[in-house]
Amino acid sequence: MRRLWIVLLLLTLNLSAVSSARAQATVDVTAPQVAYRYGEQVNFQATVKASAPISDVVILFRAQGESSTRSGRAALSPDGQASYHYTFAQGPLRSFARVDFWFRVTLQSGEKVESSPFYFYYNDDRFPWNMLEDKGGANIRLHWYAGDEAFAQQALDFARAGLQKTGQMLSVASDHPLDLYIYAIPADLQSALEIGGQTLEVGGEASPDLGVALVAISPGEEQGVEMERKIPHELAHLLTYELVGQDYGRLPVWLREGIASMAEPANPDYAQDLSLAADQQTLIPIADLCGDFPPDLSRALLAYAESESFTRFIVGKYGDSGLVNLAKAYADDLDCQQGPVRALQTPLDQVEREWLASANLGSGNVPAALGSLLPYLVLLAVMLLVPLGFLIAVWRTPNGRERPGTK
């Protein structure tokens, strides 16, 4: 019996040694390299070495802000060079995003080992970008390819002023560099967004979670006007993200665009649009601006005008702190109606009525306004009719005859 126990013990130790040997297999992935053509292809390469025979190498990668991870089987040469060619026919990558990638190595034993992650930034490399960093503490990097140093410095000055204005209103500042890209013409910006699977908004585009803002401004006589309008607007989106973080998408669109529009100089067209819509009773209910703005350009411009005016009214009545509290309430996933109840102790529709009165815009969209008030009007009618019916019943005599003097 003792000899049997010794044999079993030796067998166990031998199996443990084999298991340990398998666990000690090492895989080294070194010298990762990435080369890409914007909107066309990405080539990945690395040196893969292992202490045991390799059967398969797969590369996995994911752009910042994307929920799905892409993968592909890499070709492995006898000298350990793994390479993978990704074309954008398989799907676009998000522009200006950090792309994380790593390798999964399968040994012939079946063991799988993943490398540590690497990354690269997928930026638009079609243009000869210059860069100018702010030295005044605004924490911004300006990228441009058309125009001289004076053009860039003027843009940087507007960027600094815009960040300061919005930062004071929201009591927030960025603790990391923000990147502003200036395209020379809208077509260049449009193509950059289309390559990344996006569309161009009215004045520019912001990717708040990336800390990136894009605008199109041509050097020339109107450059200052364009800079003062577009740059602070897009950067305000980035600062709003700094305030609420990854919950930025929960904020109503009217609030996001209202804050950004307040960063611009006063727009006289907004006042005209609001006045005309009020006269024609075509104002858009604020609740309808919680989601996407109308696709029609004229209605979209009215949506911007309303958002700016409504947000400015909130700041005027409740202060900067009220605006910040409102943004944080929405970030806590309160719906469009309930956010103001927590932050301002007032329902959204009541704030809207106060805004309309303050801005001399009348009742706005009358049918929509009556629709929102209909439940209250019905309740009021019931409350009035019940006592009236009771009084009529009391006024009649017990045998059903009316009292003298009545008809």
C-alpha positions as a printed NumPy array, in Angstrom:
array([[  0.   ,   0.   ,   0.   ],
       [  2.848,   2.36 ,   0.849],
       [  4.454,   1.713,  -2.553],
       [  1.107,   2.504,  -4.222],
       [  0.887,   5.863,  -2.468],
       [  4.457,   6.679,  -3.542],
       [  3.64 ,   5.816,  -7.166],
       [  0.509,   7.98 ,  -7.078],
       [  2.467,  10.864,  -5.531],
       [  5.163,  10.646,  -8.222],
       [  2.497,  10.51 , -10.931],
       [  0.814,  13.608,  -9.499],
       [  4.093,  15.492,  -9.327],
       [  4.86 ,  14.504, -12.914],
       [  1.475,  15.762, -14.137],
       [  1.976,  18.995, -12.2  ],
       [  5.341,  19.456, -13.852],
       [  3.809,  18.954, -17.295],
       [  1.017,  21.42 , -16.471],
       [  3.563,  23.899, -15.16 ],
       [  5.62 ,  23.54 , -18.302],
       [  2.568,  24.285, -20.396],
       [  1.675,  27.317, -18.295],
       [  5.199,  28.634, -18.648],
       [  4.951,  28.963, -22.441],
       [  5.823,  32.565, -23.265],
       [  4.698,  34.783, -26.11 ],
       [  6.39 ,  38.055, -26.974],
       [  4.833,  40.624, -29.338],
       [  7.261,  43.407, -30.157],
       [  7.904,  46.191, -32.669],
       [  4.265,  46.94 , -33.485],
       [  3.851,  49.175, -36.528],
       [  0.801,  50.788, -38.127],
       [  0.585,  52.503, -41.49 ],
       [ -2.658,  53.816, -42.953],
       [ -4.176,  55.793, -45.79 ],
       [ -7.027,  57.862, -44.476],
       [-10.319,  56.419, -45.61 ],
       [ -8.701,  53.549, -47.512],
       [ -6.726,  51.026, -45.504],
       [ -4.753,  50.241, -42.353],
       [ -1.756,  47.904, -42.24 ],
       [ -0.767,  46.292, -38.937],
       [  2.532,  44.57 , -38.342],
       [  4.452,  43.135, -35.37 ],
       [  7.062,  40.557, -34.483],
       [  5.608,  37.539, -32.676],
       [  7.846,  35.038, -30.887],
       [  6.779,  32.165, -28.644],
       [  8.481,  29.412, -26.659],
       [  6.134,  26.867, -28.25 ],
       [  4.897,  26.359, -31.822],
       [  2.272,  28.887, -32.986],
       [ -0.818,  27.832, -34.891],
       [ -2.662,  31.129, -35.315],
       [ -2.34 ,  34.905, -34.798],
       [ -5.36 ,  37.191, -34.713],
       [ -5.284,  40.976, -34.436],
       [ -8.106,  42.744, -32.583],
       [ -8.725,  46.492, -32.67 ],
       [-11.34 ,  48.999, -31.566],
       [-11.627,  52.755, -32.077],
       [-12.43 ,  54.98 , -29.113],
       [-16.166,  55.371, -28.66 ],
       [-16.981,  52.238, -30.662],
       [-18.696,  49.337, -28.918],
       [-17.671,  46.553, -31.3  ],
       [-14.205,  45.046, -31.612],
       [-12.959,  44.169, -35.091],
       [-10.662,  41.248, -35.711],
       [ -8.746,  39.579, -38.508],
       [ -6.36 ,  36.666, -38.964],
       [ -2.814,  37.864, -39.451],
       [ -0.354,  36.301, -41.852],
       [  2.687,  34.883, -40.017],
       [  6.019,  34.503, -41.808],
       [  8.657,  31.939, -40.773],
       [ 10.732,  34.671, -39.131],
       [  7.813,  35.683, -36.861],
       [  6.501,  38.722, -38.76 ],
       [  2.734,  39.006, -38.326],
       [  0.852,  41.339, -40.672],
       [ -2.772,  42.198, -41.344],
       [ -4.3  ,  44.399, -44.023],
       [ -7.64 ,  46.073, -43.233],
       [ -9.587,  47.868, -45.956],
       [-12.377,  50.352, -45.347],
       [-14.682,  48.321, -47.563],
       [-15.052,  46.293, -44.349],
       [-16.291,  49.391, -42.516],
       [-14.953,  52.866, -41.636],
       [-12.928,  53.746, -38.578],
       [-13.947,  56.713, -36.47 ],
       [-11.985,  59.766, -37.55 ],
       [ -9.541,  61.368, -35.097],
       [-10.065,  58.529, -32.623],
       [ -7.472,  56.606, -30.688],
       [ -7.451,  53.035, -31.966],
       [ -6.373,  50.323, -29.514],
       [ -5.103,  47.047, -30.96 ],
       [ -3.654,  43.842, -29.592],
       [ -2.728,  40.321, -30.722],
       [ -4.198,  36.976, -29.711],
       [ -1.734,  34.143, -30.262],
       [ -2.93 ,  30.525, -30.311],
       [ -0.297,  27.857, -29.709],
       [ -0.463,  24.392, -31.215],
       [ -1.276,  23.113, -27.741],
       [ -4.519,  25.112, -27.875],
       [ -3.375,  27.683, -25.339],
       [ -4.321,  31.282, -26.182],
       [ -2.204,  34.235, -25.099],
       [ -3.09 ,  37.903, -25.632],
       [ -0.485,  40.614, -25.924],
       [ -0.566,  43.889, -24.073],
       [ -2.497,  46.615, -25.93 ],
       [ -0.953,  49.121, -28.311],
       [ -2.563,  52.159, -29.926],
       [ -2.363,  54.758, -32.668],
       [ -4.362,  57.874, -33.569],
       [ -6.356,  57.722, -36.763],
       [ -6.161,  61.32 , -37.978],
       [ -6.846,  62.859, -41.355],
       [ -3.433,  62.675, -43.049],
       [ -4.547,  64.022, -46.445],
       [ -3.368,  67.543, -45.651],
       [ -0.042,  69.03 , -44.489],
       [ -1.202,  70.015, -41.013],
       [  0.612,  72.632, -38.974],
       [  0.149,  72.847, -35.22 ],
       [  0.151,  75.767, -32.801],
       [ -0.284,  75.264, -29.066],
       [ -1.711,  77.839, -26.705],
       [  0.841,  79.187, -24.252],
       [ -1.702,  81.011, -22.093],
       [ -3.064,  78.024, -20.201],
       [ -6.124,  77.318, -22.373],
       [ -4.854,  73.792, -23.031],
       [ -5.663,  73.766, -26.731],
       [ -3.823,  72.619, -29.847],
       [ -4.695,  74.242, -33.155],
       [ -4.197,  72.327, -36.414],
       [ -4.459,  74.056, -39.811],
       [ -3.069,  73.739, -43.327],
       [ -4.222,  76.911, -45.147],
       [ -3.288,  80.404, -44.036],
       [ -0.255,  81.88 , -42.362],
       [  0.845,  82.15 , -38.731],
       [ -1.287,  85.259, -38.239],
       [ -4.341,  83.269, -39.338],
       [ -3.528,  80.536, -36.828],
       [ -2.862,  82.992, -34.01 ],
       [ -6.171,  84.759, -34.578],
       [ -8.   ,  81.431, -34.478],
       [ -6.173,  80.484, -31.288],
       [ -7.156,  83.79 , -29.68 ],
       [-10.835,  83.159, -30.435],
       [-10.49 ,  79.619, -29.137],
       [ -8.999,  80.855, -25.861],
       [-11.694,  83.487, -25.426],
       [-14.459,  80.987, -26.188],
       [-13.131,  78.453, -23.707],
       [-12.845,  81.123, -21.049],
       [-16.422,  82.325, -21.597],
       [-18.011,  78.873, -21.552],
       [-15.703,  77.677, -18.806],
       [-16.815,  80.483, -16.517],
       [-20.48 ,  79.769, -17.21 ],
       [-20.114,  76.038, -16.548],
       [-17.396,  76.338, -13.875],
       [-15.286,  73.795, -15.714],
       [-11.944,  73.572, -17.486],
       [-10.2  ,  70.833, -19.413],
       [ -7.317,  69.052, -17.7  ],
       [ -6.075,  67.649, -21.016],
       [ -5.342,  69.205, -24.417],
       [ -8.283,  69.879, -26.734],
       [ -7.651,  69.624, -30.47 ],
       [ -9.153,  72.083, -32.944],
       [ -8.823,  71.3  , -36.658],
       [ -9.498,  74.036, -39.211],
       [-10.277,  72.867, -42.74 ],
       [ -9.868,  75.4  , -45.532],
       [-13.208,  74.703, -47.213],
       [-16.443,  72.938, -46.166],
       [-15.943,  70.246, -48.822],
       [-12.72 ,  69.099, -47.145],
       [-14.458,  68.873, -43.795],
       [-17.467,  67.126, -45.323],
       [-15.298,  64.477, -46.938],
       [-13.392,  63.898, -43.694],
       [-16.635,  63.227, -41.853],
       [-18.065,  61.036, -44.603],
       [-14.943,  58.902, -44.541],
       [-15.547,  58.356, -40.831],
       [-19.215,  57.556, -41.357],
       [-20.494,  60.935, -40.111],
       [-22.358,  63.899, -41.606],
       [-21.636,  67.623, -41.388],
       [-23.789,  69.718, -39.077],
       [-24.651,  73.381, -39.72 ],
       [-21.357,  75.03 , -38.747],
       [-18.888,  72.338, -37.82 ],
       [-18.544,  69.125, -35.891],
       [-17.469,  68.219, -32.382],
       [-16.505,  64.828, -30.984],
       [-16.668,  65.676, -27.281],
       [-15.496,  62.287, -26.009],
       [-12.405,  62.587, -28.215],
       [-11.721,  66.194, -27.249],
       [-11.747,  67.126, -30.938],
       [-13.543,  69.965, -32.752],
       [-13.626,  70.51 , -36.519],
       [-14.541,  73.686, -38.41 ],
       [-14.208,  74.953, -41.96 ],
       [-12.81 ,  78.499, -42.275],
       [-11.19 ,  79.964, -45.361],
       [ -8.407,  82.546, -44.99 ],
       [ -9.633,  85.935, -46.168],
       [-11.562,  89.032, -45.216],
       [-14.35 ,  87.113, -43.453],
       [-12.086,  84.806, -41.477],
       [-12.463,  86.743, -38.217],
       [-16.261,  86.662, -38.364],
       [-16.241,  82.941, -39.099],
       [-13.729,  82.203, -36.344],
       [-15.66 ,  84.145, -33.729],
       [-18.856,  82.274, -34.581],
       [-17.737,  78.711, -35.273],
       [-14.775,  78.096, -32.979],
       [-16.347,  78.965, -29.589],
       [-19.492,  77.028, -30.539],
       [-17.71 ,  73.745, -31.21 ],
       [-15.349,  74.105, -28.251],
       [-18.348,  74.687, -25.968],
       [-19.482,  71.153, -26.781],
       [-16.122,  69.858, -25.569],
       [-16.379,  71.759, -22.283],
       [-19.94 ,  70.565, -21.738],
       [-18.58 ,  67.035, -22.028],
       [-15.922,  67.905, -19.453],
       [-18.768,  68.879, -17.107],
       [-20.869,  65.71 , -17.368],
       [-18.455,  63.177, -18.863],
       [-19.71 ,  60.095, -20.68 ],
       [-23.317,  61.014, -19.806],
       [-23.115,  63.909, -22.28 ],
       [-25.405,  62.078, -24.699],
       [-28.232,  62.122, -22.132],
       [-28.486,  65.898, -22.268],
       [-31.305,  67.196, -24.476],
       [-30.12 ,  68.501, -27.808],
       [-31.665,  71.908, -27.062],
       [-29.449,  72.198, -23.984],
       [-26.265,  71.092, -25.705],
       [-26.834,  73.412, -28.642],
       [-28.143,  76.184, -26.406],
       [-24.922,  76.238, -24.387],
       [-22.83 ,  76.122, -27.558],
       [-24.839,  78.899, -29.233],
       [-24.445,  81.116, -26.167],
       [-20.682,  80.919, -26.71 ],
       [-21.123,  82.742, -30.021],
       [-21.677,  86.474, -30.479],
       [-25.335,  87.529, -30.51 ],
       [-26.915,  86.425, -33.782],
       [-29.488,  88.947, -35.099],
       [-30.93 ,  86.284, -37.403],
       [-32.042,  84.3  , -34.361],
       [-34.233,  87.143, -33.106],
       [-35.826,  87.545, -36.539],
       [-36.46 ,  83.812, -36.844],
       [-38.098,  83.702, -33.411],
       [-40.284,  86.74 , -34.067],
       [-41.461,  85.433, -37.428],
       [-42.206,  81.965, -36.037],
       [-44.129,  83.485, -33.13 ],
       [-46.236,  85.6  , -35.509],
       [-46.984,  82.545, -37.645],
       [-47.49 ,  80.35 , -34.567],
       [-44.885,  77.879, -35.83 ],
       [-42.51 ,  77.856, -32.862],
       [-41.275,  74.363, -32.056],
       [-42.226,  73.121, -28.558],
       [-39.069,  72.786, -26.459],
       [-40.031,  69.199, -25.611],
       [-39.75 ,  68.413, -29.335],
       [-36.152,  69.65 , -29.288],
       [-35.029,  67.172, -26.669],
       [-34.11 ,  64.765, -29.457],
       [-32.682,  65.437, -32.885],
       [-33.327,  68.772, -34.554],
       [-35.569,  68.871, -37.646],
       [-33.829,  67.757, -40.855],
       [-35.239,  70.724, -42.772],
       [-32.629,  73.492, -42.759],
       [-34.99 ,  76.386, -41.996],
       [-36.599,  74.477, -39.128],
       [-33.174,  73.428, -37.876],
       [-32.057,  77.072, -37.776],
       [-35.216,  77.914, -35.826],
       [-34.358,  75.084, -33.431],
       [-30.929,  76.65 , -32.827],
       [-32.527,  80.051, -32.27 ],
       [-35.005,  78.664, -29.763],
       [-32.342,  76.645, -27.954],
       [-30.098,  79.681, -27.571],
       [-32.911,  81.942, -26.376],
       [-34.377,  79.349, -24.004],
       [-30.977,  78.493, -22.487],
       [-30.145,  82.177, -22.087],
       [-33.479,  82.664, -20.278],
       [-32.604,  79.845, -17.871],
       [-29.238,  81.427, -17.102],
       [-30.866,  84.836, -16.64 ],
       [-33.459,  83.53 , -14.182],
       [-31.646,  80.709, -12.393],
       [-28.018,  81.75 , -12.832],
       [-25.009,  79.796, -14.025],
       [-25.447,  77.391, -11.116],
       [-28.989,  76.643, -12.265],
       [-27.714,  75.769, -15.728],
       [-24.993,  73.526, -14.287],
       [-27.495,  71.806, -11.987],
       [-29.817,  71.259, -14.928],
       [-27.074,  69.653, -17.016],
       [-26.123,  67.359, -14.138],
       [-29.768,  66.422, -13.543],
       [-30.111,  65.346, -17.154],
       [-26.804,  63.501, -16.908],
       [-28.363,  61.47 , -14.079],
       [-30.753,  60.102, -16.728],
       [-33.784,  62.18 , -15.828],
       [-36.109,  62.615, -18.78 ],
       [-36.627,  65.905, -20.581],
       [-39.581,  66.95 , -18.426],
       [-38.181,  65.863, -15.052],
       [-34.702,  67.39 , -15.329],
       [-35.927,  70.959, -14.609],
       [-38.127,  69.691, -11.757],
       [-35.052,  68.559,  -9.843],
       [-32.667,  71.325, -10.881],
       [-35.035,  74.313, -11.047],
       [-38.043,  73.068,  -9.052],
       [-40.138,  73.868, -12.117],
       [-41.483,  71.578, -14.879],
       [-40.134,  72.088, -18.382],
       [-43.445,  73.272, -19.841],
       [-43.799,  75.925, -17.145],
       [-40.264,  77.175, -17.772],
       [-41.155,  77.287, -21.459],
       [-44.272,  79.407, -20.815],
       [-42.229,  81.812, -18.701],
       [-39.635,  82.049, -21.461],
       [-42.262,  82.754, -24.119],
       [-43.757,  85.512, -21.99 ],
       [-40.358,  86.996, -21.159],
       [-39.293,  87.005, -24.813],
       [-42.652,  88.418, -25.983],
       [-43.223,  85.365, -28.136],
       [-46.853,  84.84 , -27.14 ],
       [-48.019,  81.292, -26.636],
       [-45.812,  79.835, -29.329],
       [-47.341,  76.891, -31.122],
       [-50.957,  77.24 , -29.954],
       [-52.181,  73.734, -30.821],
       [-49.16 ,  72.172, -29.102],
       [-49.611,  74.42 , -26.076],
       [-53.294,  73.553, -25.807],
       [-52.44 ,  69.89 , -26.181],
       [-50.104,  70.016, -23.201],
       [-52.727,  71.885, -21.139],
       [-55.651,  69.677, -22.15 ],
       [-55.5  ,  67.313, -19.122],
       [-55.53 ,  70.284, -16.759],
       [-58.424,  71.935, -18.616],
       [-60.465,  68.726, -18.379],
       [-59.76 ,  68.451, -14.653],
       [-60.763,  72.096, -14.151],
       [-64.024,  71.519, -16.041],
       [-64.867,  68.526, -13.86 ],
       [-64.104,  70.468, -10.702],
       [-66.458,  73.249, -11.807],
       [-69.285,  71.091, -13.153],
       [-69.666,  68.858, -10.101],
       [-70.41 ,  71.712,  -7.641],
       [-72.618,  73.393, -10.243],
       [-74.666,  70.237, -10.648],
       [-74.987,  69.931,  -6.894],
       [-76.269,  73.513,  -6.585],
       [-78.843,  72.933,  -9.297],
       [-80.035,  69.817,  -7.54 ],
       [-80.362,  71.635,  -4.225],
       [-82.178,  74.549,  -5.882],
       [-84.938,  72.252,  -7.128],
       [-87.84 ,  71.315,  -4.818],
       [-88.01 ,  67.77 ,  -3.432],
       [-90.902,  66.853,  -5.804],
       [-88.911,  67.965,  -8.788],
       [-90.565,  71.397,  -9.212],
       [-88.393,  74.445,  -9.582],
       [-88.42 ,  77.055,  -6.863],
       [-90.515,  80.203,  -7.398],
       [-88.821,  82.759,  -9.582],
       [-86.969,  80.17 , -11.64 ],
       [-87.67 ,  79.036, -15.18 ]])
